[in-house]
Amino acid sequence: MKITLLLHNAYAIGGTVRTTLNLAAALADRHEVEIVSMLRHREVPRFTVDPRVRLIPLVDTRVGSEDMADPLFGEPARDFPLTEKRHHQYSRLVDVRAAELLRTTDADVLIGTRPGINVYLALFGPRRALRIAQEHLRHDAHSKRLRAELARHYRTLDAVVTTTEADAAVYRARMPLPGVRVLAVPNIVPAPAGPPSEGTSKVIAAAGRLVRGKRFDLLIEAFSGVAAKHPDWRLRIHGGGAERTQLQGLIDGLGLGGQAELTGPRSPIEAEFAKASIVASASDAESFGMTLVEAMRCGVPVVSTDCPLGPAEIIHDGTNGLLVPRGDGPALTDALLTLIEDPERRRTMAGNARESSHRYDPEPIAERYQLLFEELRATRGRRARERAMARIRARARRLLRRALRR
């Protein structure tokens, strides 16, 4: 079977890029797999691509490329949704190339990995292929206008896959999709290449884009309470982003210059987590919580805000990590101190974290996709009838409303 995964930019750094490459490698054990990257901005990808996986860039945005000289490159996209936050990065040239690729593909399974690309899938993907929309962002992270547009397109697909059960439940409740299988399959997080953390370093690590929603400001403030009691502990925040200057100012203002550090992006991040004894997250929202699982794979217990939607499905509070209320800095400080001041509990949690992280091994996740493919093929007729009946009922409701208004 041939499987094609459609990605925004396989040459960039990001959680969706990592998990898509991981899934492609796992599926390549059984199938012919290719990744289509809508955009390409550099010569080689930043992450390693499994040599069995074919990588196909559609539009080259490197300075001096032939694509940049194409008149369509300067025209805004018309098929990619205007309400999608990446719309400004898309051009009419991407629209045209995506449509051509999807109309002529011989793939048996097509998997989109972001809302706008899933719209391409609905518009141009052949009906003979299984068409699956992955959602790496939460339902509620989309604007109301985008959700309305997605509902119109998603109801023509075969499946919508979220990363958490909680988000799948939200889609079922708020975006009814007759004949479309809506389910959760978590991201693959492979075992790290290096040894696990020894749990002896006095380091708290965190990682992610330095943006407001990740609440690194809250983490730094919480760490100031830790530093007051344990000045020999350090906080290392790995990642880059728009909030770097503000966060550095907060560190300096709290007098943490020698104890808290913004290191910039690190890849692979597991090497940094293995140097830590605790990994922390203060996010306001997480669609999944990739860094939490990556830390657990390194044998590091995690402290996280109990934010929507991923952490509560990853962390068993008090067993492999600790959950604290979202936005509660004092509770975050107390949780960090709990693990710092109880090394035995920290070691126990570290072992539990590593053990429970096997849920995200490549093999079981790839098997879940394999079962999904088989189920979707077996239920095609029934799901088509569900769609048809839903259209008939909707038309009947419209006619009834029209009649009542007369």
N, C-alpha and C positions, 0 to 999 in steps of 0.2 A: 504494500500500500504506500502511496506517496502522500506525504503530509507537508503542507506549506504554512509557515507561520509568518504573519505580516507584522512588521515592527516599525516604529516611528524612525529610529536611527540606531542601527546596530553598532555604530562606530562611537557612540557616546557612552558616558558613565551614568548608571541609574539602576534602581531596583528592578524595573520591568525588563531592562536589557539583560541583567544578570539572570533573572529567573527564566526568561525566554531561552537564553543560551543553554541553561541547565536542562530545561524540558526538551529542547531539541536534541541534546546529547543523549538523554535517557531514551527518547523515542527512536533514535538512530540504532539502538540495539536490535530493533525489530523491523524498522521501516526505512524507506528512502525519505530523507528529510531535507528541506531547504528553508532558508530564512530570506524573506524579501524585505529589504530595508528601504523605506520610502525616501530617506535622505542619506547622503554621505558627505561628511564634512572633513574627513581626513583619510590618509592613505590606508592605514590598517586599523582594525577595531582596538579599543583599549582593553577589552576583555578577550581572553582566548576563545576562539571558536573551534569546536570539535572538528577535526579534519574530515570526518564523515559527513559533515553538514555543509551543504552548498550555500554560499552567501551571495545574494543578488541585490546590488544597489540599483534603485530606479532613477534617482536624480542626484547628480554630483553638484554640490554647492561650494566646492573648493574654488578659490579665486583663480580665474583663468580657464576654468573648465568650459567645454563646448556647451554644456547644458545652460550655463549662465548667459550664453550669447543667444540662446533660443528666445524668440519673442514671447512665447508662452510662459517663460520663467518670470517675466515681469508682470504678468496678469494675476490677479488674486484667484484663489481656488473658488470654484462654484459648487462642486460636489461635496467637498469636505465641509462639514457644518460650520457656519459662521459663529455659532455659539460655543464651539469647542475652543478651549484656551490656546491650542496650538495653531489655530487657523492662520495667524500671521506668518507662520513658517511654511505654509503650503502655497503652492502656485497652481495655475491652470496646467502647467506641465506635469505636476505630480498627479493631478486628476486624470489627465489623458493617459499617462503611463500606467497608472494603477488600473484604470478601466481596461486598457489593452491587455495587460498581464492577466487579469482575472477572467476576461472573456475568452482567452485562448489557453488557459492553464489545463493541464491534464492531471492535476492533483485530485486525490480522492477525498482529502480532508483539508479545509482551509480554516485557519485559526487567526482571528484578529486580536490585537493586544491593547487597543485604546479606542475610545468611543468613535472618533472620526474615521479611523481605519475600519471599524466595524460597520460604519455606514457605507463605505466603499464595498465591503463584503456583501451587504444586503443589496446594493444597487447593481453590482456587476458580477458577483460570484455565480457560477453556474449552479442550477438547481440540482444537477446530478451529483454534485459534491456535497459532503457534509459541511455546513457553514456554522462555525462556532465563534461566538463573541466572548472573549475574556474581558473581565472588568477588574483592573488593578486599582481603580479608585472606588471609593464608597459611593453608593447610590446618592446619598445626601451631599456629596461633594460636588455633584453636577448642578448646574443652575436649573431652575424650573423649565426654562425654554429648551435647554438641551435635553432634559429628561423627556419632554413631550416629543421632541424629534426622534430621540432614540426609541421610544415606545413604538412609533410608527414603523421604524425600520427593523427593530429587533423581532417584531412579531412575524417577520418573514424568514427568520433564521431557524436553525435546528436546535441550538442550545445557547444559553448564557451561563458562563462559569464565573463565579466570584471566588475570592480567596478565603472567605470566612462563611460559616453557617449563618451568622447573624446578618450579614449583608444579603445572602441568598434569601433569607426570610423577608427582608425589606423589599427586595425586588418582587417576590411573589405577592406581597400585600399591596404594594403601591404601583406596580407596573404589570398588570395582568397580561400574560402572553400565551394565549391558547395555542396548544400544539408545540410549544417551545419548552424544552427541558431546562429548568433553572436549578442549578446545584452549585455546591461549593467544592472546590478542590484546592488544597493549600499549595503554596509554592514549594518547589524543590529547593532544598538547601543541602548540598553535598557535604560530606565530611571534609574538614580542613586537611591540607597537605601536611602541616607540621604537627608537633606534639601538643597536647592540651595544656592549659594553664596549670602551673604548680600551686596557684592560690596563695602564694606567700608574698607577692609584691604588694606594696601599699599604694595601689593604683586603682582608681575608678575610671573606667573608660566609657565613652559615649560616641556615637557616630551618626551622621546624617547630614542632609543639606542644612546650611545655616539660614533657615527661614523662620518666620514668626511662628508658624504652626508647630514646629518641633520643640518650642519652648526651652531652648537652651538657656535663656535668661533665668527661667525658674530653676533649672538645674544648678546654675552657677550660684544663685542666691541660696539654694538649699545646701550646696557644698560649703558655703561660708560658715554655716553652723557646724559642719563636720570639721572644717579646718580649725575652728576655735578650740575644739576639744582634742583633735588629733592633727597637730600641725605637720606631722611627718607623712600624712597621706596626700596624694596628688590626684588631680582631675585632668584627664586628657580628652579633649573633644576633637574628633577626626571628621573633617569635612570642609567644604567651601560653600560660599553663598553670600547673599546680599546683606545678611545681618552681621557679618564678621566685624566690621568697625564698631558697631554698637555693642557687640558682645565683649570685644576687647576693652572698650571703655568701661563696661560694667565690671570686668575683672580688675582693672586698674583702680576703679573707684572703691571697690570693696577691699582693696589691699591684698589681692590674691595673686599678684604678679609672679610670685615664686612658687605658687602651688597649683594654679589652674592654667592650662595651656591650650590654645587653638593651634592644632598641628597642621591644618590643611588636609586635603584629601589623601587617603591611604588606600592602596589596593595591592594585594588582597587585604581586606580589613581583618580577617581572622588572625593574621600575624600580630596585629596590635591587640586584639582581644586576648590572645594567649599570654600577653605580658601583664594583663590586669587580673585583679581578684574579684572585681564586681563590675558589671556593666549596667548603666542606668539610662532610662528614657523618661522624659517629662512631657511627651507629646500631648497635644490636645486631641488628636485623632490619628489613627493608623489604619489604613486599609488592610494591612496584614501584620507587619512587624518583623520584617526581614532581619534587621540587626539583632533582635532579641534571639531569634533562632540561631543565627550565626554565632552569637556569644555562647549559647547553650551547647552548641556543637564543640566549642572550645573548652567545655567544662567550666564555664563561668556562670555563677548565679546572677539573675537579673532582677533589678528593681525598676518597676515601670508604673506609670499612671494607668489607672483602669479606664482607659479612654476607648471610645468606639473606634474600631470594632475588634481588632486582632488580639491585643494582649491577653484578654480574658480567656481566649481559646488556646493560647500558647502557654501561659503561666498558670500553674496550679498553685494558688497563693499559699505560701508557707511550706511548700514541698520542693519546687524547683526554682522558686523566686518569690518576690513579694510584690503585691499590687497595692497602690495607694490611690486615694481619690484624685481625680483630675484637677489640676490647678492648686493643689494643696502643698505649698512649699514646706511647712513644718512637718507634715506627714512624710514627705520625701526625705527630709533630713533624718527623721527618726528611723525610717527604714534602713537608710544607709548606715546609720550608727549601730543599728541592731546587728547587721552583718559584720561590721568592722569590729565590734566589741565581743562577738561570739564566734571565734575562728572555727570551733567544732561544728557549729550550725552551718557556717559558711561552707565548710568542706562537704558536709552531708548534702546540702543543696546543690553544690557543684556536681556531685556524682549523680544526683537525681536529674539535674538539668541535662547532662550529657546523655543519660539513658533515655529520657523522654524525647530528645531531639531526633531519635531514629524514626519518629513518625514522618519526618520530612526527607527521608532517604529517597534517592531517585527511583529505585525499583518499585516501591508501593505506589508512588504517585503516577509513574508511567503506566502501571497496571490499572489504576483508576481511569486514566484516559482511554486505555485500550477497551475497558468494559463499557465506557461511555460511547465509543465509536460503534461497538457491536450493538448496544441498546438502541442508538439512534437509527441504525440501519434496519433493525428488526421492527421498529415502531413507526416507520415512515408513513405507512398507510393510515394507521390510527391517528397519528398526529395531523395528517392532512385533513382527515374528516373533522377533527376538533377545530381546526382553523375554519373550515367551511361552515360548520354549524355556528361558530362565533360570529362570522360575517353575516349569516342569515339572521341571527338574533339581533345583531346591531342594526341591520337594515330595518327589521321589523319595529324596533324601538324608535328609529327615526321617523318611520311612516306613522306610527301611533302618535308621536309628539306633534307631527305636522297636522294630523287629523284633529287632534284635540285643540289646536290653536285656531281652527276654522270656526 
